[in-house]
Amino acid sequence: MSESRLVEAFREHEHDLIRFLAARLKSIFVAQDLSQELYLKVRDLDSAEPVRNSRAYLFRMASNLAIDHARGEARRAELLAEAQDFLGSRDEVATPEQQVIARDELARLERAMAEVPPLSRKIFYLSRFEEKSQREIAEIVGLSPTAVFKHIRKVVDLLARVREA
């Protein structure tokens, strides 16, 4: 099976793409990971419509991956800060009212998680508790990284709605 023109262009410009991503993300390791993710996306693309400028197309895809990665990192930083605020205030003794509210919220979250399909629950668990990357989870469950992301996002959105209710 021959490679598509886009895959060939990726191979030709791979080092430039990694340098581009590393400059944007300030990490060669993250750049290499995103480069692999870009390769998988390019490889899986349906080449029904030809791309006029493969190099520009690849760099736009790389830019979008970098933006998505930065957004994810920002969200993780927010969650970490929230968790640290919560954990940092553990020295204070919770009032009985706070304990009741916390138990109620935990019960609502547990009920919501019980309604989540088993595959989504497994993916969420691997992501949040075993700290697996989307790529690692995709290999474990036999889905694409994009599908894994969608499962995680659905669960996170559900839990956020439950917390806000």
VOPAGU-2260 file (C-alpha; in pm, 1 decimal, decimal comma):
REM VOPAGU-2260
SITE   aa  ch    i         X         Y         Z
SITE  MET   A    0       0,0       0,0       0,0
SITE  SER   A    1     153,6     330,1    -102,0
SITE  GLU   A    2     152,7     629,3     126,0
SITE  SER   A    3     -66,0     928,4      54,5
SITE  ARG   A    4      89,0    1253,6     -61,9
SITE  LEU   A    5      10,5    1405,4     276,0
SITE  VAL   A    6     197,9    1129,6     461,8
SITE  GLU   A    7     490,1    1176,5     225,3
SITE  ALA   A    8     479,1    1551,7     291,7
SITE  PHE   A    9     466,9    1482,2     664,9
SITE  ARG   A   10     779,0    1267,5     642,8
SITE  GLU   A   11     951,8    1536,2     436,6
SITE  HIS   A   12     867,2    1817,3     682,5
SITE  GLU   A   13     865,5    1623,1    1009,6
SITE  HIS   A   14    1174,9    1789,2    1155,7
SITE  ASP   A   15    1044,9    2135,7    1065,7
SITE  LEU   A   16     707,7    2050,2    1222,0
SITE  ILE   A   17     874,1    1933,8    1543,4
SITE  ARG   A   18    1082,3    2253,2    1559,8
SITE  PHE   A   19     767,4    2457,9    1495,0
SITE  LEU   A   20     577,4    2280,1    1773,1
SITE  ALA   A   21     872,0    2295,8    2013,8
SITE  ALA   A   22     899,6    2671,8    1962,6
SITE  ARG   A   23     528,8    2716,9    2032,3
SITE  LEU   A   24     508,2    2477,9    2327,4
SITE  LYS   A   25     855,2    2529,4    2477,9
SITE  SER   A   26     907,5    2153,2    2503,7
SITE  ILE   A   27    1073,0    1921,2    2256,9
SITE  PHE   A   28     909,8    1619,9    2424,9
SITE  VAL   A   29     558,0    1756,3    2389,2
SITE  ALA   A   30     641,2    1859,7    2032,8
SITE  GLN   A   31     747,7    1503,9    1951,3
SITE  ASP   A   32     429,3    1362,6    2105,8
SITE  LEU   A   33     213,3    1603,5    1908,7
SITE  SER   A   34     411,3    1523,4    1596,1
SITE  GLN   A   35     318,6    1157,0    1641,7
SITE  GLU   A   36     -43,5    1254,2    1693,8
SITE  LEU   A   37     -27,4    1464,6    1377,0
SITE  TYR   A   38     116,1    1169,8    1186,2
SITE  LEU   A   39    -170,2     946,4    1302,5
SITE  LYS   A   40    -425,1    1206,3    1195,4
SITE  VAL   A   41    -260,0    1250,1     856,7
SITE  ARG   A   42    -230,6     875,3     804,6
SITE  ASP   A   43    -599,7     824,4     883,3
SITE  LEU   A   44    -723,6    1107,2     660,7
SITE  ASP   A   45    -936,3    1012,4     367,1
SITE  SER   A   46    -745,7    1144,6      67,8
SITE  ALA   A   47   -1055,0    1186,6    -150,2
SITE  GLU   A   48    -989,6    1558,4    -187,5
SITE  PRO   A   49    -635,8    1658,9    -279,9
SITE  VAL   A   50    -460,2    1921,3     -72,7
SITE  ARG   A   51    -304,8    2199,5    -277,5
SITE  ASN   A   52     -28,4    2297,3     -37,6
SITE  SER   A   53      59,6    1998,3     177,7
SITE  ARG   A   54     321,5    2185,0     381,0
SITE  ALA   A   55      81,7    2466,8     473,4
SITE  TYR   A   56    -190,9    2214,9     553,3
SITE  LEU   A   57      41,6    2020,7     785,1
SITE  PHE   A   58     157,5    2332,9     964,4
SITE  ARG   A   59    -206,2    2445,0    1013,3
SITE  MET   A   60    -287,2    2103,1    1159,9
SITE  ALA   A   61      19,8    2128,6    1385,5
SITE  SER   A   62     -85,0    2476,1    1495,3
SITE  ASN   A   63    -434,5    2350,5    1581,1
SITE  LEU   A   64    -287,4    2061,2    1781,0
SITE  ALA   A   65     -64,1    2305,3    1970,5
SITE  ILE   A   66    -362,4    2527,1    2049,9
SITE  ASP   A   67    -567,7    2229,1    2168,9
SITE  HIS   A   68    -277,6    2109,8    2380,7
SITE  ALA   A   69    -232,4    2454,9    2538,2
SITE  ARG   A   70    -603,9    2471,4    2618,2
SITE  GLY   A   71    -589,0    2128,1    2779,5
SITE  GLU   A   72    -286,6    2226,6    2984,9
SITE  ALA   A   73    -460,0    2545,8    3097,6
SITE  ARG   A   74    -767,1    2346,0    3201,0
SITE  ARG   A   75    -552,2    2094,3    3389,9
SITE  ALA   A   76    -377,3    2382,7    3566,7
SITE  GLU   A   77    -715,5    2525,2    3668,8
SITE  LEU   A   78    -828,5    2187,9    3801,4
SITE  LEU   A   79    -500,9    2140,7    3986,0
SITE  ALA   A   80    -527,5    2486,4    4142,4
SITE  GLU   A   81    -884,7    2411,2    4247,0
SITE  ALA   A   82    -778,9    2079,3    4397,9
SITE  GLN   A   83    -485,6    2239,2    4577,2
SITE  ASP   A   84    -714,7    2509,1    4716,6
SITE  PHE   A   85    -947,7    2239,2    4838,9
SITE  LEU   A   86    -670,4    2025,1    4982,7
SITE  GLY   A   87    -486,3    2323,7    5125,5
SITE  SER   A   88    -786,9    2419,9    5331,9
SITE  ARG   A   89    -805,1    2074,2    5492,4
SITE  ASP   A   90    -648,7    2213,2    5809,6
SITE  GLU   A   91    -977,3    2385,8    5873,0
SITE  VAL   A   92   -1246,0    2168,6    6026,0
SITE  ALA   A   93   -1551,6    2145,9    5804,8
SITE  THR   A   94   -1873,9    2255,8    5965,4
SITE  PRO   A   95   -2155,3    2000,8    5988,2
SITE  GLU   A   96   -2333,9    2191,5    5712,3
SITE  GLN   A   97   -2027,6    2171,5    5485,1
SITE  GLN   A   98   -2000,6    1799,0    5554,7
SITE  VAL   A   99   -2366,3    1742,3    5459,1
SITE  ILE   A  100   -2323,0    1946,6    5139,3
SITE  ALA   A  101   -2006,6    1755,3    5048,9
SITE  ARG   A  102   -2173,7    1416,7    5111,1
SITE  ASP   A  103   -2473,0    1523,4    4900,9
SITE  GLU   A  104   -2249,0    1635,8    4615,1
SITE  LEU   A  105   -2049,4    1313,4    4632,4
SITE  ALA   A  106   -2369,1    1106,6    4623,9
SITE  ARG   A  107   -2494,7    1300,2    4317,7
SITE  LEU   A  108   -2160,1    1247,7    4141,9
SITE  GLU   A  109   -2164,7     875,0    4223,9
SITE  ARG   A  110   -2519,3     841,2    4086,4
SITE  ALA   A  111   -2417,7    1024,9    3770,7
SITE  MET   A  112   -2111,4     802,6    3723,7
SITE  ALA   A  113   -2328,7     492,8    3764,7
SITE  GLU   A  114   -2526,4     608,5    3457,9
SITE  VAL   A  115   -2212,5     653,6    3243,1
SITE  PRO   A  116   -2158,7     372,9    2990,2
SITE  PRO   A  117   -1888,1     125,7    3101,8
SITE  LEU   A  118   -1648,3     216,0    2820,1
SITE  SER   A  119   -1669,0     587,7    2898,6
SITE  ARG   A  120   -1622,5     511,8    3268,6
SITE  LYS   A  121   -1313,8     300,8    3193,9
SITE  ILE   A  122   -1166,0     569,2    2969,2
SITE  PHE   A  123   -1230,5     837,6    3232,2
SITE  TYR   A  124   -1073,3     619,5    3502,0
SITE  LEU   A  125    -761,8     553,8    3293,1
SITE  SER   A  126    -729,8     924,0    3219,6
SITE  ARG   A  127    -789,3    1068,5    3564,2
SITE  PHE   A  128    -674,5     800,1    3804,7
SITE  GLU   A  129    -406,9     612,0    3615,1
SITE  GLU   A  130    -289,2     929,8    3436,5
SITE  LYS   A  131    -272,8     760,9    3096,2
SITE  SER   A  132    -243,9     977,8    2786,6
SITE  GLN   A  133    -521,1     976,9    2529,0
SITE  ARG   A  134    -292,5     788,1    2292,7
SITE  GLU   A  135    -222,5     520,3    2556,5
SITE  ILE   A  136    -591,6     487,8    2636,1
SITE  ALA   A  137    -674,0     462,5    2265,2
SITE  GLU   A  138    -438,3     167,6    2234,2
SITE  ILE   A  139    -584,4      -0,3    2544,4
SITE  VAL   A  140    -950,1      31,5    2441,8
SITE  GLY   A  141    -903,3       8,9    2064,2
SITE  LEU   A  142   -1034,3     353,8    1971,0
SITE  SER   A  143    -879,2     659,8    1810,8
SITE  PRO   A  144    -733,1     931,6    2037,2
SITE  THR   A  145   -1010,6    1161,1    1913,4
SITE  ALA   A  146   -1278,8     914,8    2022,0
SITE  VAL   A  147   -1107,4     881,5    2360,0
SITE  PHE   A  148   -1108,1    1260,6    2397,8
SITE  LYS   A  149   -1481,5    1270,6    2319,4
SITE  HIS   A  150   -1556,9    1006,3    2584,7
SITE  ILE   A  151   -1354,7    1196,9    2846,4
SITE  ARG   A  152   -1516,6    1525,2    2752,7
SITE  LYS   A  153   -1868,5    1380,0    2782,9
SITE  VAL   A  154   -1795,1    1248,4    3132,3
SITE  VAL   A  155   -1630,5    1573,6    3245,8
SITE  ASP   A  156   -1921,5    1776,9    3106,6
SITE  LEU   A  157   -2169,3    1550,2    3284,9
SITE  LEU   A  158   -1985,6    1580,7    3617,2
SITE  ALA   A  159   -1963,4    1958,9    3579,6
SITE  ARG   A  160   -2339,3    1979,7    3519,0
SITE  VAL   A  161   -2404,9    1760,8    3824,0
SITE  ARG   A  162   -2180,5    1978,4    4040,6
SITE  GLU   A  163   -2352,6    2296,0    3922,2
SITE  ALA   A  164   -2702,6    2157,1    3986,2
